[in-house]
Amino acid sequence: MPNDLSVLQGQRCNQSESRSVMRLHQGDCITLRSDAGLFQVIGIDGDHDRCWVRQWPLKPQGSPVFEVPLDQITPPSGPD
């Protein structure tokens, strides 16, 4: 059975396509309404409207993972 939340090979943060919150996948890069930085989606809990993200690109010592509500996510703008 396919699982949209499974880890995919490669760095999906390199994609330039904009996504809506409803099409959010593990590995996608997003921005937060409260922060101008770029973040990578680590996990999604659609039943509770939450996801876990970390700052992107990763810091040499690692980037902490934290939880955010899905309504605080803004997909990055891609080229039209």
C-alpha positions in Angstrom: 0.0 0.0 0.0 1.6 3.4 -1.0 2.2 5.9 1.8 2.5 9.6 0.9 4.5 10.1 4.1 7.2 7.7 3.2 10.7 9.0 2.9 11.7 9.6 -0.7 15.2 9.4 -2.1 16.9 12.8 -2.8 16.4 16.3 -1.5 12.9 17.3 -2.3 13.7 20.8 -1.0 15.3 21.6 -4.4 11.9 21.6 -6.1 10.6 25.0 -7.3 7.0 24.1 -7.6 4.5 25.7 -5.2 2.3 23.4 -3.2 -0.9 24.0 -1.3 -1.1 22.8 2.3 -3.6 20.1 1.2 -0.9 18.6 -0.9 1.9 18.8 1.7 4.3 15.8 1.6 7.2 14.7 3.8 10.4 16.3 2.4 8.7 19.4 1.0 10.1 22.8 1.7 7.8 25.4 3.1 7.8 28.8 4.8 6.0 29.7 8.0 3.7 32.8 8.3 5.7 33.7 11.4 9.2 33.3 9.9 10.8 34.2 6.6 13.2 31.2 6.6 12.8 27.9 4.7 11.8 24.8 6.5 11.6 21.1 5.6 8.6 19.0 6.4 9.6 16.0 8.6 6.2 14.5 9.4 2.5 15.3 9.0 -0.5 14.6 11.3 -3.5 15.5 9.2 -5.9 14.1 11.8 -4.7 16.8 14.2 -3.8 19.5 11.6 -0.1 19.5 12.7 3.2 18.9 11.1 6.8 18.7 12.2 9.5 20.8 10.5 13.1 21.7 10.7 15.1 24.6 9.3 16.5 24.2 5.8 19.3 23.9 4.9 20.4 21.8 7.8 23.0 23.3 10.1 26.3 21.3 10.5 25.3 20.4 14.1 21.7 19.6 13.0 18.5 21.5 13.0 15.9 21.0 15.8 12.5 19.6 14.8 9.4 21.4 16.0 5.6 21.2 15.6 3.5 23.8 13.8 -0.2 24.0 13.0 -0.9 23.4 9.3 -2.7 26.8 9.0 0.7 28.5 9.8 2.4 27.0 6.7 2.9 28.9 3.4 4.3 27.0 0.5 7.2 28.8 -1.1 6.5 30.9 -4.2 7.7 29.2 -7.3 8.3 30.7 -10.8 5.1 31.3 -12.7 
